[in-house]
Amino acid sequence: MSNVSQLFDTTRSVVAQILSPKVRNALKAIWMVLVTIFVVRYMVRNWDSIADTVQSFSAVVLLATVAVTIIGKVVISIHSQLITKVNGREFTFRESFWMYSASDLVKYIPGGLWNALARVRLYTGMGMSATASTKAFALEKYWMVLGALATGALALTPDGLEAVSLSTSTAMVVTTRIALLMLWVAATWLGGRLTGNLVSAMAVLRSMSEQVIMAVFFGLGVWIPLEAVDAGIGPVVAIGAFSMGRGLGYLAVFAPAGIGVREVVTLWALGGSTGSSKAMIVALAVNRVMTFIADVGSFGLSLAVKPRSNSTQ
């Protein structure tokens, strides 16, 4: 038993060193340099085709991409209301939207956990305890990662079964999706228990429903530019692929806002498409730029509805 305990302590020490701020910041710097080199090199080598593809994006396409992305962020703000309620504090939509949008914008700052620190600071400033604030943010990220990966797996179930050489019959697809849903329910409930809070069945159902809604709107944010370049990808596949990219992007602590990771995973999940890979890369790049504009737009909207005074308990 002592050997097991010693192994656990050693493993925990190694993981702590790997995830230390210095190592994490160094990895972020290296990753951003690599991403920058790739983008510049790709643009130089494919400038003519990129210029031709960019002409496919009308103002309507760009505005629609920003609009659906902002709606997705509104849904996250509503979802954060549920999470803070689970942790003992109820906020209005105006308060949640302001706190989410303000803290979300700082995720682009390289180095450190600015997104987490900003949200916890805003929560405590609105009356939550530091412990409850930290638990709320941790539960939000857990449910967001879980929800993105789950919705992605559900949307891409037929493609996933085909990739591992399994039957794609209706019965197999339905059975697999039911199993995924059951795992999602259990993992969602377990997340609340890990924070030391009781999570009701209605809270689990609401969390999953909101995760699906935000996945749809965020996925449409990538499907719209893909459709503009005639990539031949249906909305369900686009939603699933982007959800997988978004989920793994959350986990990539070395990539600010999941940059690079989200796009690579999404492109990989779209591998079965007959569309031009170059056009899809440009479409994903447009989505990234429009996402940044949506982040700024959400922050601007949140300023307009920002509560003028702290809520009472």
C-alpha positions in Angstrom: 0.0 0.0 0.0 2.9 2.3 0.8 4.3 1.7 -2.7 1.0 2.7 -4.3 0.9 5.9 -2.1 4.5 6.7 -3.1 3.7 6.2 -6.8 0.7 8.5 -6.4 2.7 11.2 -4.7 5.4 11.0 -7.3 2.9 11.2 -10.2 1.2 14.2 -8.6 4.6 15.9 -8.2 5.5 15.3 -11.8 2.1 16.6 -13.1 2.4 19.7 -10.9 5.8 20.4 -12.4 4.6 19.9 -15.9 1.6 22.2 -15.3 3.7 24.8 -13.4 3.3 28.4 -14.6 6.8 28.6 -15.9 6.5 25.5 -18.0 3.0 26.4 -19.2 4.1 29.9 -20.2 7.1 28.5 -22.0 4.9 26.1 -23.9 2.5 28.9 -24.8 5.4 31.0 -26.2 6.7 28.1 -28.2 3.3 27.2 -29.5 2.5 30.8 -30.6 5.8 31.0 -32.4 5.1 27.7 -34.3 1.5 28.9 -35.2 2.8 32.2 -36.4 5.5 30.5 -38.6 2.9 28.1 -40.0 0.4 30.8 -40.8 3.0 33.1 -42.5 4.5 30.3 -44.5 1.1 29.0 -45.6 0.0 32.5 -46.7 3.2 33.1 -48.7 2.9 29.7 -50.5 -0.9 29.9 -51.2 -1.5 33.7 -51.5 -3.3 33.5 -54.9 -5.7 30.8 -53.8 -6.3 32.5 -50.5 -7.1 35.7 -52.2 -9.6 34.0 -54.5 -11.3 32.2 -51.6 -11.6 35.3 -49.5 -13.8 36.8 -52.3 -16.4 34.2 -51.4 -17.1 35.8 -48.0 -19.7 38.5 -48.4 -20.6 40.9 -45.7 -23.7 38.9 -45.0 -21.6 35.7 -44.4 -19.2 37.5 -42.1 -22.0 39.2 -40.1 -24.0 36.0 -39.9 -20.9 34.2 -38.5 -20.4 36.9 -35.9 -24.1 36.9 -35.0 -24.5 33.1 -34.4 -21.2 33.2 -32.4 -22.5 36.0 -30.1 -25.7 34.0 -29.6 -23.6 31.0 -28.5 -21.9 33.3 -26.0 -25.3 34.5 -24.7 -26.2 30.8 -24.1 -22.9 30.3 -22.2 -23.9 33.3 -20.0 -27.2 31.7 -19.3 -25.4 28.4 -18.5 -23.1 30.2 -16.1 -26.2 31.3 -14.2 -27.0 27.6 -13.6 -23.5 26.9 -12.5 -23.3 29.7 -9.9 -26.7 28.7 -8.7 -25.4 25.1 -8.1 -22.6 26.8 -6.1 -25.0 28.8 -3.9 -25.3 32.1 -5.7 -27.9 33.4 -8.2 -27.1 36.1 -10.6 -29.3 37.9 -13.2 -28.6 37.4 -16.9 -27.2 41.0 -17.1 -24.7 40.1 -14.3 -23.7 36.8 -15.8 -23.4 38.1 -19.3 -21.2 41.0 -18.1 -18.9 38.7 -16.0 -18.6 36.1 -18.8 -17.9 38.6 -21.6 -15.4 40.6 -19.5 -13.4 37.6 -18.4 -13.6 35.8 -21.8 -11.9 38.6 -23.6 -8.7 38.3 -21.4 -8.2 34.7 -22.6 -6.1 36.2 -25.5 -3.5 37.5 -23.0 -0.5 35.1 -23.2 0.8 33.6 -20.0 -1.0 32.7 -16.8 -4.6 31.8 -16.1 -6.0 35.3 -16.7 -9.5 34.0 -17.8 -9.9 32.0 -14.5 -8.5 34.8 -12.3 -10.7 37.5 -13.9 -13.9 35.4 -13.5 -13.1 34.5 -9.9 -12.3 38.2 -9.2 -15.6 39.2 -10.8 -17.6 36.6 -8.9 -16.1 37.6 -5.5 -16.8 41.2 -6.3 -20.4 40.3 -6.8 -20.7 38.6 -3.4 -19.6 35.0 -3.9 -17.0 33.5 -1.6 -13.5 32.8 -3.1 -14.1 29.0 -2.7 -17.5 29.0 -4.3 -16.2 31.3 -7.2 -13.3 28.9 -7.9 -15.6 25.9 -7.8 -18.1 27.6 -10.2 -15.4 28.4 -12.7 -13.9 24.9 -12.5 -17.4 23.3 -13.0 -18.1 25.6 -15.9 -14.9 24.5 -17.7 -15.5 20.9 -16.9 -19.1 21.0 -18.3 -18.0 23.0 -21.3 -15.3 20.5 -22.3 -17.6 17.6 -21.6 -20.5 19.1 -23.5 -18.4 20.0 -26.5 -16.8 16.6 -26.8 -20.2 14.8 -26.2 -22.1 16.9 -28.7 -19.3 16.4 -31.2 -19.3 12.6 -30.7 -23.1 12.4 -31.0 -23.1 14.4 -34.2 -20.2 12.4 -35.7 -21.3 9.0 -34.5 -21.8 7.5 -38.0 -18.4 8.8 -39.2 -16.8 7.6 -36.0 -18.2 4.1 -36.4 -17.1 4.0 -40.0 -13.6 5.2 -39.0 -13.1 2.2 -36.7 -14.6 -0.3 -39.2 -17.9 -0.9 -37.3 -21.4 -1.1 -38.7 -23.1 2.2 -39.5 -26.6 0.6 -39.5 -29.4 2.6 -37.9 -29.5 0.2 -34.9 -25.8 0.6 -34.3 -25.9 4.3 -34.6 -28.9 4.6 -32.2 -27.3 2.2 -29.7 -24.0 4.1 -29.7 -25.7 7.4 -29.3 -27.8 6.1 -26.4 -24.6 4.9 -24.7 -22.9 8.2 -25.3 -25.9 10.1 -23.8 -25.9 7.9 -20.7 -22.2 8.5 -20.2 -22.7 12.2 -20.7 -25.5 12.3 -18.0 -23.3 10.4 -15.5 -20.3 12.5 -16.2 -22.3 15.8 -15.9 -23.8 14.7 -12.6 -20.4 13.5 -11.3 -18.9 17.0 -12.1 -21.2 18.6 -9.7 -20.4 16.0 -7.0 -16.7 16.6 -7.5 -17.2 20.2 -6.5 -19.0 19.0 -3.4 -22.5 20.1 -4.5 -25.7 18.2 -5.1 -26.8 18.5 -8.7 -30.5 17.8 -9.3 -31.8 15.8 -12.3 -33.3 19.0 -13.7 -29.9 20.8 -13.4 -28.2 18.0 -15.3 -30.9 18.1 -18.0 -30.7 21.9 -18.3 -26.9 21.8 -18.5 -26.9 19.2 -21.3 -29.7 21.1 -23.2 -27.8 24.4 -23.0 -24.6 22.6 -24.2 -26.4 21.3 -27.2 -27.8 24.8 -28.0 -24.4 26.5 -27.7 -22.8 23.7 -29.8 -25.4 24.4 -32.6 -24.7 28.1 -32.7 -20.9 27.8 -32.5 -21.0 25.1 -35.1 -23.1 27.3 -37.4 -20.4 29.8 -37.0 -18.0 27.5 -38.8 -20.6 26.0 -41.2 -21.6 29.4 -42.7 -18.0 30.2 -44.0 -17.6 26.5 -45.1 -20.8 26.8 -47.0 -19.6 30.0 -48.6 -16.6 28.2 -50.1 -18.8 25.2 -51.3 -17.0 22.7 -49.0 -19.9 20.3 -49.3 -20.3 19.8 -45.6 -23.7 19.5 -43.9 -24.5 21.6 -40.8 -24.6 18.5 -38.5 -21.1 17.4 -39.5 -19.8 21.0 -39.2 -21.4 21.3 -35.7 -19.9 18.0 -34.7 -16.4 18.7 -36.0 -16.2 22.1 -34.5 -17.5 20.8 -31.2 -14.6 18.3 -31.1 -12.2 21.1 -32.0 -13.6 23.4 -29.4 -13.5 20.7 -26.7 -9.9 19.8 -27.3 -9.0 23.4 -27.7 -10.2 24.0 -24.1 -7.9 21.3 -22.9 -4.9 22.7 -24.7 -3.4 24.8 -21.9 -0.5 25.8 -24.1 -2.7 27.4 -26.8 -4.3 30.7 -25.9 -8.0 30.5 -26.8 -7.2 27.1 -28.2 -5.7 28.7 -31.3 -4.3 26.2 -33.8 -5.5 23.2 -31.8 -9.2 24.0 -32.5 -8.6 24.4 -36.2 -6.4 21.3 -36.6 -8.9 19.1 -34.8 -11.9 20.6 -36.7 -10.1 20.1 -40.0 -9.2 16.5 -39.0 -12.9 15.8 -38.1 -13.9 17.1 -41.5 -11.5 14.7 -43.2 -14.2 12.9 -45.1 -15.3 16.0 -46.9 -14.8 16.3 -50.7 -14.2 20.0 -50.4 -10.9 21.7 -51.0 -8.6 21.5 -48.0 -7.2 25.0 -48.8 -10.7 26.5 -48.9 -11.6 24.8 -45.6 -8.4 26.1 -44.0 -9.3 29.7 -45.1 -12.9 29.2 -43.9 -11.7 28.1 -40.4 -9.3 31.1 -40.4 -12.2 33.4 -41.1 -14.2 31.8 -38.3 -11.3 32.5 -35.9 -11.2 36.1 -36.9 -14.9 36.5 -36.7 -14.8 34.8 -33.3 -12.5 37.4 -32.0 -14.8 40.1 -33.4 -17.7 38.4 -31.6 -15.7 38.4 -28.4 -15.2 42.1 -28.7 -18.8 42.6 -29.7 -20.1 40.5 -26.7 -17.9 42.6 -24.4 -19.4 45.8 -25.9 -23.0 44.5 -25.5 -22.2 43.5 -21.9 -21.0 47.0 -21.2 -24.4 48.3 -22.3 -26.2 46.0 -19.9 -23.6 46.0 -17.1 -25.2 46.2 -13.7 -24.7 49.6 -12.1 -24.4 48.2 -8.6 -23.7 44.8 -6.9 -26.7 42.5 -6.4 -27.8 41.8 -3.0 -27.6 38.3 -1.6 
